[in-house]
Amino acid sequence: MSQTFDVQCLYYGAREKLVTHIIEIKSLAERLETTPYDIKAYFTKRLDTIIDIEGNTMKVKGFLKLPLLNMLLEEFRSVNIS
């Protein structure tokens, strides 16, 4: 199963605090057979950071590279296999 999604990184504030936007979180959740809020809860627990869902975008405070996101999603899948 191919797990593809878009990640957009945006800078905010005078100190360039980075926020990672995971776009199309609803589609990702459907592919993982879960909800966006379950993904948010898992990421919050694992990353110990502030995460919000606005519309179809999950915003994570901090910079997340694709290898880290892939690792977290694989962990999430393995933990939540029925």
C-alpha positions in Angstrom: 0.0 0.0 0.0 1.5 3.3 -1.0 1.3 6.0 1.6 1.8 9.4 -0.1 0.9 12.8 1.3 2.1 16.4 0.9 4.1 18.2 3.6 4.5 21.9 3.5 6.8 23.8 5.8 6.1 27.4 6.7 8.1 29.9 8.8 6.5 32.1 11.4 7.6 34.8 13.7 10.8 36.9 14.2 12.8 33.8 15.3 11.6 31.7 12.3 9.8 29.1 14.3 8.9 26.4 11.9 5.5 24.8 11.6 5.1 21.6 9.5 1.8 21.4 7.7 0.6 17.9 6.8 -2.0 18.5 4.0 -4.9 16.2 3.2 -4.9 14.7 6.6 -8.4 13.3 6.1 -7.3 11.3 3.0 -4.3 10.0 5.0 -6.5 9.0 7.9 -8.8 7.1 5.5 -5.8 5.2 4.0 -4.7 4.3 7.5 -8.3 3.4 8.4 -8.4 5.8 11.4 -9.4 9.4 12.1 -7.3 12.6 11.8 -7.7 13.0 15.6 -6.2 9.6 16.3 -3.1 10.5 14.2 -2.9 13.9 16.0 -3.1 12.1 19.4 -0.3 9.7 18.4 2.0 12.4 17.0 1.4 14.6 20.1 2.4 11.7 22.4 5.4 10.7 20.3 6.7 14.2 19.5 5.7 16.1 22.7 4.8 19.2 20.8 1.8 21.3 19.9 -0.4 20.0 17.1 -3.6 21.4 15.7 -6.0 20.3 13.0 -7.4 23.1 10.9 -9.7 22.0 8.2 -7.9 19.3 6.2 -4.4 20.2 7.5 -2.6 19.0 10.6 -0.1 21.7 11.8 2.8 20.4 13.9 5.0 22.9 15.8 8.6 22.2 14.6 10.4 20.8 11.6 9.6 17.3 10.6 11.5 15.7 7.7 9.9 13.0 5.6 12.0 10.1 7.0 10.7 11.0 10.5 7.1 11.3 9.3 7.4 8.0 7.5 8.7 6.3 10.6 5.9 7.8 12.8 3.3 6.6 10.3 4.8 3.1 10.2 4.8 3.0 14.0 1.2 4.2 14.0 0.1 1.5 11.5 1.9 -1.3 13.5 0.4 -0.2 16.8 -3.1 0.2 15.3 -3.4 -3.0 13.3 -6.6 -4.8 14.1 
